[in-house]
Amino acid sequence: MDLIICVVGLLALIVEGIRCQGVYAPPTVRIIHSGHACNVEEERHTERVYTIREGETLELTCLVTGHPRPQIRWTKTAGSVSDRFQDSSVFNETLHIAKILRTQGGRYYCKAENGLGSPAIKSIRVDVYYLDDPVVTVHQSIGEAKEQFYYERTVFLRCVANSNPPVRYSWHRGREILTQGSDKGVEIYEPFFTQGETKILKLKNLRPQDYANYSCIASVRNVCGIPDRSVIFRLTNKTASPSIKLLVEDPIVVNPGQTVSLVCITTGGEPPPLLTWVSTNDSLPQRSVVKGGTLTLPAITSDEAGVYSCVASNNVGNPAKKSTTIVVRALKKGRFWITPDPYHNDDNIQIGREVKISCQVEATPPEELTFSWLKNGRALRSSERMVITQTDPDISPGTTNLDIIDLKFTDFGTYTCVAALKGGGIPEISIDVNISSTTVPPLFFSFLVPPSLTVPRGKSPLVAREGDTVELECLVSGKPKPIILWSRSDKEVPMPDGNMQMESYDGVLRIVNVSREMTGSYRCQTSQYNGFNVKPREAVVELIVQYPPTVEPVYMEKRQGLGRPVVMTCKVLRAHPSRVLRFEWLLSNRLLHAGAFDAQRDETEYTIRSLNRDGWGEYTCNVINEAGAGKCTFQVTGKAYPPEFYYDTYNPLWQNRPRVYGFKLQWTQMNPGAVDRIVAYRLGIRQMGLQRWWEQEIPVDGQINKGELMTHNLTELIKPESYEVRLTPITRFGEGDSTIRIVTYSAPINPHLREFHCSFEEEPICMFTQDKNDDFDWTRHSAATRDTKYTPNTGPSGDRSGSKQGFYMYIETSRPRKEGDQARLVSPFFNVAPKNPYGITNPPAYCFGFFYHMYGKHIGTLNAFLKQKGQSASEAPVWSLSGNQGNHWKQAKVSVHPTSSFQVVLEGVRGSGIEGDIAIDDVTLEEGECRDPPPDLRTKAASTSSHIWLLSITLVMTLLEGQR
């Protein structure tokens, strides 16, 4: 019996102080709009489309139900968050995008989840409407008839404007409207490869009257209030496409730091062309200056080299374009290598053999590059034994070789390769190579030593701590000394600087702020550049990066009541070295306990046997190894968790008196048993925009159970003000964590039943919803906007009051609908408040009424069902009617006798053809029996009463069986 009382009481109007259990509910979601919508319509196949003009403000609100309060997230097409969302909007009920752009159109999703069941998701398509200024371009074709002395000249005027929705074009000559066929010298058509409306105006074999002002008017037919846009083009006998001339050389070769000016002039075109400059680098340099047809590049750099183009356009013919290339002279990256005698297998270079010194330099422009060789500072000329090869096309570009044939003692010395650019202005690059004797064996001199690599003793493995600066070292020997290339040998990952290789001239790789991810093997390898052109030598250095223990939890809140135990556990996830030395527990800065880790365990535990007031605070566990400490933090407190407001309806408000309203505040307590018993709540309320809070205490009797619903009625709230409400639990500890919500006044959507009336004039349609399990949806429309071209001779010509602007709901039976398809419209829940909550032997009566319009030769069936909370809709309808009822509105009334919160369901069934649209309007629900139900419905109402009575008995028996 207690469970029956709880179920009935929960669904009734709850009075202050009543509490009930088990109110957790999965989320539901619905999207409504505000802001500057042009139109919101329900398209076929249940797609909702929101139309807005570019530059206006988009506001979409996600209305949710469910308990605990669902978390809301807005996403865009494919579920990714739009980067154009304002951060504050993505996770709020209202998505706000100010000055919306055309690129921000698309499908928007609202996702709500609270951990119960599957997340609820609804979507709406946003169409952004816009119309840009049209652009007219003129093209002409000139053909010469052979052996005749005349020309035929045909002109095409093409008008294009970017728009959404598609644009419609119209042409005028002066004040004359041009249409196809109105003038034999004019054709108006659309190219076959486009999908717009008429846009091409063709003037055949120009006549004197064709030289005039032509205007193109682009229109989206005032959709979204977007006005028409127009452009005028003056066609004369002098109209011509642009032509230009560049007063510069091509290419332009300059030294860095020079100022470069490019001059472009027009040599023809009517109207006068507009000159612009573009570059191959996508945009002009920031420091560039454009004045008329002159582009100036002050203090030019190598990065600003490239192709620069002057473009002239006057919308006649194709734009004229002239280009020039700017080359910035430069020398960089000089390097050398030595190749031993290729006819011998060893890497040594000996007296009597051949040696080749190669020198390479990058030059711009490459054709200006020149090389010279010096020996001991004196110019070296090519001879039979000293062969100098200049920039051979068969070898690497920008390379010179010095071949020393039959090496002799007299060849010892310093050889210098000098690179320069013709004309000067750029510093030369010189590279020195020393050839000298180190030892003198009996039969030959060995004086050039091939490279070798070794890792110094104690440098591998190299152990460092995270955050240190480390130096990996490879000792390189050989003459000349080669460059060392460093790379990762155990992973296909880049080096610390982001490149796959790093160069080192001294064999040392320096890494600043080393991290644990850098642990591994590093390869050092000789390069052929600045060294021997022989097989590379390599060695490996192992790097081990130590780091403090990583622990969990990093932070945890522990709430507990006085006198109860508290257990805190800190676990080691990973560490290097993995051997953890010790741990220490602290309260604030006071040491509580310390010790060494058990080799068999990866965690440490601290227990407060009986919590008292001195034990509240921040506990820290430091887990320490050679590299440092990892820290677990626990906040131990006796504060109660915050309450969770219960959102059972979209706007749970009801009217009280003409100037004030009331609000039924409902909440559950998060984890009420975690701390001491909650003895009261402190309620704070303040009117939005004001500073002063009004506070009062709400006492609590007895222990609060998890999921238990608590209620407090707020009264004397001033219409239409909004209020901020703060609710704080109180225990022996004191105040717990607060929860705040905003109470906003709106017209009641589920008022007292004697007041309920819905005429579907507003978009929320009185919180009626579409059944998710039917075949198609009801559509909200007015006679002024409804498209009846698919279903003539059917449907109403106005709403129930006769207004063409008034709205109603109807079922569209055109394709793809087929016979027997059902559309169901479900009302919001209505609460039942019997005078005696213990007795259901005499359930209250309510009169359900609505107007219907059933006109057309293929009209199917209109049914009304009663659906009680927790049950499916009644098997038999409480009201039903089929067939053509004439071209006028009629009223239906039926008495229902629910025993718990209930909904009414209106079902439209498609007939045998498309002329079968059924409409409804002005739905009402009143207390008491229907005073004058239609005669043909009295029998149906009586049978329904007995049917509901049987349902009531079944409900009671089920609840009693559950109690056993």
Residue, then its C-alpha position, 0 to 999 in steps of 0.5 A: m500500500d505504501l508503494i501505491i501511495c508513493v506512485v499516486g502521490l508523485l504524479a499528483l500535485i506535490v504539496e510542500g514537504i512530501r518526499c518520494q523515492g526512485v526518480y532517476a530518469p534517462p534524458t530526453v531532448r528537444i530543440i527550439h529556436s529563438g533569435h532571427a529566424c526567417n522560417v522554421e518548418e517541418e519538411r517531409h521525412t521529419e527534417r526540421v529546417y531553420t532558415i536565417r539570414e547571413g549576419e543575423t544571430l543564431e540561437l538554438t535552445c536544447l530543452v532537456t528532461g531527465h535526472p540527474r540533470p543531463q549534460i548538454r553538448w552542441t556539435k555540428t555535422a559528423g559530430s565534430v565541434s565547430d571551430r566557429f562556436q563560441d566556447s561558452s555555447v558548446f556546452n550550454e543549453t543555448l547555442h549562440i552564434a552572432k553574425i552567422l556566416r554562410t559557411q556556418g550553415g549545416r546540421y546542428y546536433c544537441k546531445a544530452e546524457n546523464g549516465l542513464g540509458s543512451p544519450a538523447i540526440k536531436s538535430i536541426r538543419v540550419d540554412v543560411y540565406y544570402l545574396d551577393d551583388p551580381v557581377v556582369t562580364v562581357h564577352q564578344s566574338i568577331g568573325e570575318a566573312k570571306e571575300q565580303f567586306y563586313y564584320e559580324r560582332t556578337v556580344f554576350l553579357r553574363c550575370v552571376a551572383n552568389s546566393n542561397p536560395p538560388v537566384r533569379y535574374s532579369w535583364h533591362r536595357g535602359r528602362e525596357i524589360l528584356t524577355q526572350g522573343s521581345d526583340k529579334g536581336v536579343e536572346i536570353y538563355e542559360p548555359f547547359f552546364t549550370q543549374g541557375e536560372t536565366k543569366i546570359l543576354k546575347l546581342k546578335n550582330l550589334r545594332p546602334q540601339d544595342y549600345a545602351n545601359y544594361s542592368c541585371i537584377a538578381s532576386v531571391r524573391n524577398v526570402c528572409g527579407i533579402p532585397d533585390r540587388s542590381v548592377i549596371f553595365r554601359l555598352t558602347n562602340k568603344t567597349a573593349s577587353p583590357s590590355i597592359k604592359l610591364l615596364v620591367e625586364d624578365p627576369i629581374v635579378v637583384n641583390p638582397g636589401q635592394t628596393v624593387s619597383l614593378v611598373c604596370i600600365t594599361t594600354g587599352g580597355e573600356p571601361p578603364p581596367l582595374l590593376t591588381w598585383v598577385s604573387t606565387n606565394d599566395s599573398l604579397p609580402q607584408r612590407s610591399v606597397v601598391k600605388g596604382g599600377t606600381l608595386t614596390l618591394p623595399a629591402i627585398t629578401s630571398d624569401e620574397a623571390g618569385v613570380y609577380s603578376c599584374v592583372a587588369s580587369n574591367n569585366v570585358g573578355n578575360p582579364a589581362k595578365k603579365s608576369t615577371t620573375i624576381v630572382v634574389r642573388a644568394l650563395k649558401k651552404g658550402r661543403f666539401w668531401i674527399t674521394p680516395d683512389p676509386y681503383h683501390n679497395d682500401d680507404n687510405i690515400q697514399i703517395g702516388r695515388e689519385v685524390k679528388i677534392s669536391c666542393q659544392v655551393e648552392a647559388t641563385p641564380p645558378e648560371e652566375l656561379t663561378f669557382s676558383w681554386l687556391k693552393n696556400g693562398r695562390a691561384l691554382r690553374s688546371s694542369e695535367r696533374m691538377v685537373i679542375t672541373q667547373t660545374d660539370p652538368d653530369i655531377s651535382p649542380g653547383t659543384t667543382n672538382l680538383d683531381i690530384i693525379d699521382l699525389k706527391f710530397t710537393d702537393f702538401g698544403t692548404y687548398t681553398c675552394v672559392a665560390a662567387l657570383k658574377g657581377g659581385g655584390i654578394p660575399e664569396i664563400s671559401i672552403d679550406v682543405n688541409i693536406s699534410s703528413t702525419t707519419v712516414p712509413p718506409l715505402f709510402f706516406s700515410f697522411l690522410v686518415p679515414p674517419s672512425l667513430t667511437v663512444p667514450r667510456g662511460k657515455s653509454p648508457l647515459v642516465a639522466r633525469e627528466g628535465d635535465t640537459v644532456e649531451l650525447e657524445c661520439l668521438v670522431s677521428g680522421k683527417p679531415k674531420p667529417i660532419i656527424l649526423w644524429s638520428r634515432s636508431d630504435k624508432e621511426v620518430p623525429m629528433p628533438d628539433g622535429n627533423m629526422q636527422m640533426e647535424s653536429y660538427d663536434g660529435v656532441l648532440r645536446i638535448v635541452n629539457v629531456s623527457r621520458e619519451m626521448t629514452g632509447s638508442y641514438r645513432c651517430q654517423t659520419s657524413q660524406y660532406n666535409g669528410f671522406n667520400v667513403k662508406p659511413r661509419e656509425a656508433v650507437v649511444e643509449l639514453i635512459v631518462q629517469y622520471p618520478p613515479t606516476v601515481e593515481p589518484v592525482y586528486m580525490e575528494k573523500r567525504q565522510g561523517l564524524g566518527r567514521p573511518v577513511v581509507m586513502t590509497c596511493k598507487v604507483l602506475r609507472a616510474h623509472p627507475s621502477r624501484v620506488l625507494r620510500f613513501e610519506w603521508l602528510l596532513s598539510n605540512r605535518l608528517l603522519h607516516a613514512g616508510a619503504f615500499d614493499a617490493q611485492r606491492d605497488e601501492t601504499e595506504y593510510t587509514i583514519r580510524s575515526l574521523n574528527r574535526d581535526g582530521w579534515g583537510e588536505y592529505t598528501c602522499n609522496v612516492i619517491n624514487e631517485a628521480g623525484a616524487g609523485k604526489c597523490t592528494f586527498q581532500v577529506t571533508g565532512k561537507a555534504y555533496p550538492p543537491e541535484f535539481y529535478y527537471d521533470t518538465y521543460n518549464p515546470l511553472w504554474q500560474n497562481r494569481p494574475r501578477v505572481y506565479g509559483f514554482k515547484l522546486q524539486w531535487t534529490q540529494m547526491n550521495p546523502g549517506a556519504v556524510d552526516r545526516i542532512v538536517a536542513y537546506r538553506l534556500g537562497i533566492r534573488q531576482m535576476g539583476l538585483q544583488r540582494w539574496w533572500e534566505q530561509e531554512i527548509p528543515v529535513d526530518g529523518q534520513i534522506n535516501k538516495g534518489e529521494l525526491m524533495t519538494h518546496n513550493l516557491t510563491e509570490l514570484i513576480k511575473p515575468e521576472s526570472y530568479e536565481v535559486r541557490l540550495t545548500p545542504i546543512t549537516r553537523f559539519g556545517e554548510g555543504d556544496s551549493t547548487i544554483r539554477i535559474v527559474t524563468y517565467s514562461a506561459p504555462i505549458n501544463p497548467h491546471l487542467r481546467e485551463f488547458h487549451c492548445s491552438f498550435e499557434e506557437e512553435p513548441i505546440c504546447m509541448f505535444t511531441q511526435d511518437k517515435n514509433d509511428d510511420f510519419d509525423w503530424t505537420r504544423h501549418s497554416a492555410a497561408t503557407r501550406d503547399t496543397k499542389y500535391t493534394p487538391n480538394t482536401g484539407p482545411s482552407g483556414d484554422r478552426s476560427g477561419s483565419k488563413q494565418g492561424f495554425y493547425m496540425y494535419i497529416e500530409t498523405s501525399r507520397p511516400r505515404k501509403e494506405g494504413d500509415q499512422a502518425r501519432l501526436v502525443s500530449p504532455f503529461f497531465n497530473v491527476a490529483p484525487k481528493n483522497p490519495y488512498g482511494i481510487t474507487n472513484p477516479p476523477a473525470y476529465c473532458f477531452g475535446f478537440f476540433y477536427h477537419m476530415y474532408g477529401k474522398h480518401i479520408g482514413t481514420l482519426n483516433a484518440f487514445l488515453k495513455q497512462k504513465g508507465q503503461s502503453a496506450s489503451e488498446a481501444p481508442v476512446w474516440s474514433l471516426s472514419g471517412n469524409q466528414g465534409n469541408h468544415w470543422k467539427q468538435a469532438k468531446v469524450s470523458v476520460h477517467p485516469t487513475s494516474s498521470f496521463q497523456v492523450v494520443l491523437e492518431g491519424v491513419r492514411g486512407s486509400g489515396i492522396e486526398g485524405d489530409i486530416a487536420i486538428d485544432d483547439v485541443t482542450l482538457e477540462e475537469g469534470e464530465c463532458r457536459d454535452p458530448p456528441p450523441d454518437l460518442r456517449t456509448k464510446a465514452a461509457s465503454t471507455s470508463s469501464h475500460i479505464w476502471l479495469l486498467s486501474i484495478t490491474l495497476v493496483m494488483t500489479l503494485l501489490e504483487g510487487q510488494r510481496 
